[in-house]
Amino acid sequence: MEKEEFYKAARTDLTGPLHGVRVLEVATTWAGPMCGAVLADLGAEVIKVEIPSGDVGRAIFPILPGTETGFAQATVNRNKRGVVLDLSQEKGREICRELAKSADVFLENFKVGTMQRYGLGFEDIAAIKPDIVYVSVTGWGQFGPRFKDAGYDPLAQATSGFLTINGTPDGPPTKAGTFLADDLGGLHAALGAIAALRHRDQTGEGQHVDVALLDAMLFQANGLLTLGAMGIEPGRNGNEFGFAVPANVYDCADHPVYVGVLLDSHWQLLANDILDQPDLATNPAFATREARAENRDLCNVLLGDWLAARPREEAMEIMAGKGLPIARVQTFVEAAQDEQVIARDMLQNVSFGSGGEAPITGPAVKFSRTPTRVRSPSPELGEHTDDVLTELGLTDAERSDLYERGIAIGWQTS
């Protein structure tokens, strides 16, 4: 299918499927802002509240070349409006509560108890907006023995068991190369917010949505928690699978590839059409997944030798032409130039208010009727403060007073 065919019935008058939903994001760094980013990408209006010194995510380096914006800030805060309020002052908290009155979703990811101390907890917001969907993302959740503890991405990865299965079989426990727990927590928080909005629209009832990074890691552990509960300790497989052989990273004559022979029919194609050894297709030592798992090393040698004798692109053409699973092992620099990545609009250029431009990662989900895109860059610190305060009905004098007292900061006044 051509892209134009997929989008033939697309509407141009909406920001996305969540057009008309307003989210007040009082969150920091990654997990909470990731939830906000997903909702913003889906078309919601997300107002991000930052403290006067700016969100922690602004300090995550490196800075995007040719700009004054960090890669994390640019990635996770696109499509949002930015407001700066000093929530340590009651007037700042009062304005935040006023903003909550017009919000559908209130999003926060601070340590349990923090928002309650500020008078911005679930009960506080629900008292002024009874149908609010209040989303909390924390390391350990709102209850349980550790609910009061600080909880961050690598702690959730470690506690979940993930570190013990990640890495090479003879290597140490290894964390993910990305903010995996934060990403999964943010995604589940966005999903929870959407589900709670559906319930609110049917019943008029708001509720508190509780997302723990630990829970998100365990949910996405492919059932390994169940195995653990029954005394089965999964090991590290590196780049291989216990149930699919051969499946690994292999070196071609020039560059590496990943090949996964997942089905017995794949093995038959490989033996007959690629390795030119038809006897292996039905040989009891190789014909089934269980048998190949017993002869893993030999399977790796057979496929590895064939790949090593050929350039990567030739191997890709031959194997993909036979319907066998194969992919280039690419760096992110290479991935950014991949024609599939480009065709799927996974990089979209934006220009920043402080100068410069950069290709920002685009939304993952595609909608034929309500397309999504990177509509705006991450906001400069306080970029939309004045607009949002004006929308609340504050006069020029009232806004100037807030700026002079340091309760609010606008982009031009910062």
Helices and strands as residue ranges (DSSP letters): H 3-6, E 22-26, H 31-41, E 45-50, G 56-59, H 71-76, E 80-85, H 90-100, E 105-108, H 114-117, H 122-128, E 133-138, H 153-160, H 162-165, H 180-203, E 207-212, H 213-219, H 224-229, E 247-251, E 256-260, H 264-269, I 270-274, H 279-282, H 289-294, H 296-308, H 312-321, E 326-328, H 332-335, H 339-343, E 347-351, E 357-361, H 385-391, H 396-404, E 408-409
